[in-house]
Amino acid sequence: MHAVGRRASSALPRSPPGRVVLQADLRPFRASSHRPVPHDGRMRRAVLLLLTLVYLAGVAWMTLRPSVYDANTGALLWRALDVFARHDETSWITFARVEAAANVAMFVPMGMFPALLLPKRFWWVGIVVGFAATVGIETVQATYLSATRFSDPQDLVMNTLGAAIGAAFVGLVLPRRRRGRSRPRQRAASPVW
Protein backbone atom coordinates (compact mmCIF):
# COMPACT_ATOMS: atom_id res chain seq x y z
CA MET A 1 0.00 0.00 0.00
CA HIS A 2 2.87 2.30 0.76
CA ALA A 3 4.26 1.80 -2.78
CA VAL A 4 0.89 2.58 -4.35
CA GLY A 5 0.68 5.83 -2.39
CA ARG A 6 4.22 6.75 -3.38
CA ARG A 7 3.49 6.09 -7.07
CA ALA A 8 0.33 8.17 -6.94
CA SER A 9 2.00 11.04 -5.11
CA SER A 10 4.92 11.08 -7.51
CA ALA A 11 2.56 11.54 -10.43
CA LEU A 12 1.25 14.82 -8.96
CA PRO A 13 3.36 17.96 -9.06
CA ARG A 14 5.18 18.78 -5.80
CA SER A 15 3.87 21.63 -3.72
CA PRO A 16 6.21 24.27 -2.38
CA PRO A 17 7.51 23.64 1.19
CA GLY A 18 5.12 24.73 3.91
CA ARG A 19 2.07 24.80 1.64
CA VAL A 20 -0.51 22.13 1.10
CA VAL A 21 -1.98 22.03 -2.37
CA LEU A 22 -4.90 19.77 -3.12
CA GLN A 23 -4.88 18.57 -6.67
CA ALA A 24 -6.89 16.00 -8.54
CA ASP A 25 -6.69 14.70 -12.03
CA LEU A 26 -10.08 15.68 -13.49
CA ARG A 27 -9.31 14.83 -17.12
CA PRO A 28 -11.64 11.84 -17.21
CA PHE A 29 -14.53 13.99 -15.92
CA ARG A 30 -14.13 17.02 -18.18
CA ALA A 31 -16.93 17.66 -20.61
CA SER A 32 -15.80 17.24 -24.16
CA SER A 33 -16.21 20.22 -26.43
CA HIS A 34 -16.56 17.92 -29.43
CA ARG A 35 -19.91 16.66 -30.62
CA PRO A 36 -20.28 12.89 -30.64
CA VAL A 37 -19.24 11.23 -33.87
CA PRO A 38 -21.92 9.03 -35.44
CA HIS A 39 -21.36 5.31 -35.21
CA ASP A 40 -19.23 3.99 -38.06
CA GLY A 41 -21.95 1.54 -39.10
CA ARG A 42 -24.56 4.29 -39.43
CA MET A 43 -22.21 6.50 -41.42
CA ARG A 44 -21.25 3.59 -43.68
CA ARG A 45 -24.90 2.72 -44.21
CA ALA A 46 -25.78 6.35 -45.03
CA VAL A 47 -22.97 6.54 -47.59
CA LEU A 48 -24.03 3.22 -49.14
CA LEU A 49 -27.64 4.41 -49.36
CA LEU A 50 -26.54 7.63 -51.05
CA LEU A 51 -24.36 5.72 -53.54
CA THR A 52 -27.23 3.32 -54.18
CA LEU A 53 -29.61 6.18 -54.99
CA VAL A 54 -27.08 7.81 -57.33
CA TYR A 55 -26.49 4.46 -59.03
CA LEU A 56 -30.23 3.78 -59.41
CA ALA A 57 -30.72 7.24 -60.93
CA GLY A 58 -27.97 6.42 -63.45
CA VAL A 59 -29.58 3.08 -64.34
CA ALA A 60 -32.95 4.75 -64.77
CA TRP A 61 -31.39 7.42 -66.99
CA MET A 62 -29.72 4.75 -69.17
CA THR A 63 -32.65 2.38 -69.45
CA LEU A 64 -35.84 4.45 -69.27
CA ARG A 65 -35.21 7.17 -71.82
CA PRO A 66 -36.35 6.93 -75.45
CA SER A 67 -32.85 6.49 -76.89
CA VAL A 68 -29.76 5.01 -75.30
CA TYR A 69 -27.27 6.96 -77.40
CA ASP A 70 -27.26 10.47 -78.73
CA ALA A 71 -25.97 11.02 -82.27
CA ASN A 72 -22.35 11.62 -81.19
CA THR A 73 -22.15 8.62 -78.85
CA GLY A 74 -23.75 6.29 -81.39
CA ALA A 75 -21.38 7.45 -84.14
CA LEU A 76 -18.36 7.01 -81.86
CA LEU A 77 -19.45 3.49 -80.88
CA TRP A 78 -19.99 2.40 -84.49
CA ARG A 79 -16.62 3.87 -85.55
CA ALA A 80 -14.87 1.94 -82.77
CA LEU A 81 -16.66 -1.28 -83.72
CA ASP A 82 -15.67 -0.69 -87.37
CA VAL A 83 -12.01 -0.37 -86.33
CA PHE A 84 -12.25 -3.59 -84.31
CA ALA A 85 -13.87 -5.41 -87.25
CA ARG A 86 -10.94 -4.56 -89.56
CA HIS A 87 -8.44 -6.53 -87.47
CA ASP A 88 -8.48 -10.30 -87.04
CA GLU A 89 -7.42 -10.08 -83.39
CA THR A 90 -10.39 -7.90 -82.44
CA SER A 91 -13.00 -8.89 -85.01
CA TRP A 92 -14.83 -10.86 -82.33
CA ILE A 93 -15.81 -7.56 -80.65
CA THR A 94 -19.30 -6.99 -82.03
CA PHE A 95 -22.18 -4.76 -81.01
CA ALA A 96 -24.06 -7.72 -79.52
CA ARG A 97 -21.07 -8.70 -77.35
CA VAL A 98 -20.40 -5.13 -76.26
CA GLU A 99 -24.05 -4.67 -75.34
CA ALA A 100 -24.13 -7.96 -73.40
CA ALA A 101 -20.92 -7.09 -71.52
CA ALA A 102 -22.26 -3.59 -70.77
CA ASN A 103 -25.48 -5.07 -69.37
CA VAL A 104 -23.54 -7.41 -67.09
CA ALA A 105 -21.20 -4.63 -65.94
CA MET A 106 -24.03 -2.16 -65.34
CA PHE A 107 -25.87 -4.59 -63.05
CA VAL A 108 -22.93 -5.77 -60.91
CA PRO A 109 -23.57 -2.89 -58.46
CA MET A 110 -27.29 -3.74 -58.53
CA GLY A 111 -26.37 -6.99 -56.79
CA MET A 112 -23.63 -5.52 -54.61
CA PHE A 113 -25.54 -2.69 -52.94
CA PRO A 114 -28.35 -4.80 -51.42
CA ALA A 115 -25.80 -7.39 -50.34
CA LEU A 116 -23.75 -4.67 -48.62
CA LEU A 117 -26.76 -3.04 -46.99
CA LEU A 118 -28.27 -6.24 -45.60
CA PRO A 119 -26.77 -8.75 -43.17
CA LYS A 120 -24.30 -11.08 -44.85
CA ARG A 121 -26.60 -14.11 -44.80
CA PHE A 122 -28.99 -12.23 -47.13
CA TRP A 123 -26.42 -11.68 -49.89
CA TRP A 124 -28.67 -13.50 -52.37
CA VAL A 125 -31.28 -10.71 -52.16
CA GLY A 126 -29.05 -8.75 -54.56
CA ILE A 127 -29.78 -11.33 -57.26
CA VAL A 128 -33.53 -11.02 -56.67
CA VAL A 129 -33.31 -7.21 -56.76
CA GLY A 130 -31.38 -7.35 -60.06
CA PHE A 131 -33.92 -9.72 -61.59
CA ALA A 132 -36.89 -7.66 -60.37
CA ALA A 133 -35.35 -4.39 -61.58
CA THR A 134 -34.72 -5.91 -65.01
CA VAL A 135 -38.29 -7.19 -65.27
CA GLY A 136 -39.52 -3.70 -64.38
CA ILE A 137 -37.21 -2.01 -66.89
CA GLU A 138 -38.12 -4.41 -69.70
CA THR A 139 -41.83 -3.98 -68.94
CA VAL A 140 -41.57 -0.18 -69.13
CA GLN A 141 -39.57 -0.41 -72.36
CA ALA A 142 -42.12 -2.77 -73.93
CA THR A 143 -45.13 -0.77 -72.74
CA TYR A 144 -44.16 2.90 -72.94
CA LEU A 145 -41.00 3.08 -75.05
CA SER A 146 -41.83 0.52 -77.71
CA ALA A 147 -41.43 3.06 -80.53
CA THR A 148 -37.70 3.50 -79.87
CA ARG A 149 -36.69 0.75 -77.42
CA PHE A 150 -37.43 -2.94 -77.39
CA SER A 151 -37.63 -5.53 -74.66
CA ASP A 152 -35.06 -8.28 -75.04
CA PRO A 153 -34.94 -11.58 -73.09
CA GLN A 154 -31.14 -11.50 -73.35
CA ASP A 155 -31.18 -8.31 -71.25
CA LEU A 156 -32.98 -10.22 -68.50
CA VAL A 157 -30.30 -12.93 -68.52
CA MET A 158 -27.31 -10.57 -68.75
CA ASN A 159 -28.60 -8.11 -66.13
CA THR A 160 -29.41 -10.91 -63.68
CA LEU A 161 -25.97 -12.42 -64.31
CA GLY A 162 -24.38 -9.07 -63.46
CA ALA A 163 -26.43 -8.79 -60.26
CA ALA A 164 -25.50 -12.38 -59.35
CA ILE A 165 -21.80 -11.61 -59.82
CA GLY A 166 -22.06 -8.52 -57.59
CA ALA A 167 -24.08 -10.24 -54.87
CA ALA A 168 -21.89 -13.35 -54.89
CA PHE A 169 -18.75 -11.23 -54.63
CA VAL A 170 -20.09 -9.50 -51.53
CA GLY A 171 -21.65 -12.58 -49.96
CA LEU A 172 -19.14 -15.27 -50.79
CA VAL A 173 -15.80 -13.63 -51.61
CA LEU A 174 -15.48 -10.65 -49.28
CA PRO A 175 -14.14 -11.69 -45.88
CA ARG A 176 -16.51 -12.10 -42.96
CA ARG A 177 -14.98 -9.11 -41.17
CA ARG A 178 -15.83 -6.66 -43.96
CA ARG A 179 -18.43 -5.03 -41.73
CA GLY A 180 -17.24 -3.18 -38.64
CA ARG A 181 -13.49 -3.64 -39.01
CA SER A 182 -12.68 -1.11 -36.32
CA ARG A 183 -15.07 -2.55 -33.74
CA PRO A 184 -13.90 -5.30 -31.43
CA ARG A 185 -15.74 -8.59 -31.73
CA GLN A 186 -18.61 -8.96 -29.31
CA ARG A 187 -19.56 -12.29 -27.78
CA ALA A 188 -23.22 -11.41 -27.33
CA ALA A 189 -25.56 -12.15 -30.20
CA SER A 190 -25.91 -8.93 -32.12
CA PRO A 191 -26.87 -7.91 -35.63
CA VAL A 192 -24.13 -7.70 -38.25
CA TRP A 193 -24.44 -3.93 -38.32
N, C-alpha and C positions, 0 to 999 in steps of 0.2 A: 504494500500500500504506500509505503514511503517513496518507492521509486516512481509510482504512478503520479503522486503529488509533485515530485521533483520534475518529471517530464512535462506535466501540465504547466507548472510555474515557469519553466524555462521557455515555454512557447510564448508567454506574455512578455511585453516589454518591462524592463525593470523600472521601478519608481525611484525617484531621488531619495537619498537618505533622510529619514525623519518624516517622510510624508507617506501616507497610505493612499494608494490610488486603486479604486475598484474598476476593473475592466472586465468586459465580457465579449466574447466573439459572437456578434449578432448577425454575421453574414447569412447563416441559413434562414433567418427569420425576416430578412429585409424583403420588402415588396419589390417585385421586379417591375421595371418601367417598360418592359417589352410586353406586347400583346401575345397571347398564346398562339403558337403556330398550329395550323390545322393538322390533324393526323395524316401521316403519309398516305395511308390507304384512301382517305377521302379525297385528298388532292390528286392522287393517281387516278382515281375513278372519275373525278371531274374532268381531268385532262383527256382521258379516254372517251368520255361522253362527248366532249367538244370535238375531238378528232373524228369520232363516229358520225356526228351530225354534218361536219364539213365533207367527209367522204360520201355520205348518202346524198348530199346536195350535188356533188360532182357526178355521181352515178345517175341521178335523176336528170341532170343537165345533158349527159351523154345519151341517155336511152329514151327520154320522153319528149324530145323535140322533133320537129318534122324531118330534119335532115341531120345526119351525123356529121357530115363534113361541109364546110363552106367551099367555095370555088377554089380558093388558094390551097387549102389543105388537101382536097381531093386531087388537084393537079399534081401537087408535090408527091403524094402517095403513089399515083400512077406512074410518074416519072421514075421514082425509086424502084418500083416493081419492074419497069421496063429495063432499067439498068441491070437488075438482078437476073432477068430472063436472058440477057445477052451472054452471060457467062455460064459455062457448064457447072462450075462449083456452086453457084448460087441459084441456078434455074429452078430448084425445088421450092424456092420462096415465092409462093403465089398469094393472091389476094385471099383465097379461102383459108390458107394456113396462117396468114398474118391475122385475119379476123378471129380465127379460132384461138390463137395464142393470146390475142388482146382480150378476148372474153374471159379466158382462164385467169390472166393476170389481173384484170379489173375486179374479179370477184374473190381473189385471195383475201383481201382485207374484210370482205363481207363475212367470211368465216372466222377470221381472226378476232374481230372486235367483240362479237358476242362471247367467244371463248375466253377472252381476256376479262370481260366484265362479269362473267358468271363464275361460280366456284368451279374448280378444275374438273370435277367429275361430270360437269355438264358441257364439256367441250364440244360434244356432238350437236348441240343446239345451233352452232354456227352453220352446219351443213343444212339443217332444216330452214334456217333463216335465208340462206343463199338460194335454196330451192324455191321457197315461198316468194322471195323478192323477184326471182326470174319469172315465175308464173304470173305474178302481178304485172311485171313489165311487158311480157309477151301479150298478155290480155289487153293492156292499154294500147299497145302497138297495133294489134289486130282489130280492135274496136274503134279507136279514135284516130289513129295515124295510118290507116290502111292505104291512103292515097300515096304516101311517100315512104312508109316503112312497112316491113312485113315481118310476121311472126315466123320464127324458124325453130324447129325442134332441136337442131344442133346447138342453138344458143342455150337451151335448157340444159343440155348435157354438159357443155363447156363451162357455163356459169356455175353449175352445181359442182363440177370437178374443181374449179378454182376455190369455191367456198370450202370444199372438203379438204383441199391441200392446206388452206389457212387454218381451219379448225384443228386438223390433225397435227399440224406443226405446234400449235399452242398446247393442245391437250396431251400429245404423246411425245413430242420431241423436247420442248422446253423443260428444264429441270423443275422438280417439285417446288424448290425454294424460290421460284420466280416472283412470288407474291410476298411482300413484306420482308425483303432481304435484311433491312436494318433492325427489325424487331427480333428479340430473342424468342426462341421457341417456347411455347406455353404447353404445360402438361394437361391443363383442363381442356375439355372439349369446347372448341370455339369455331366460329365460321372462318372460312379461308381468308376473308377480308379482315 
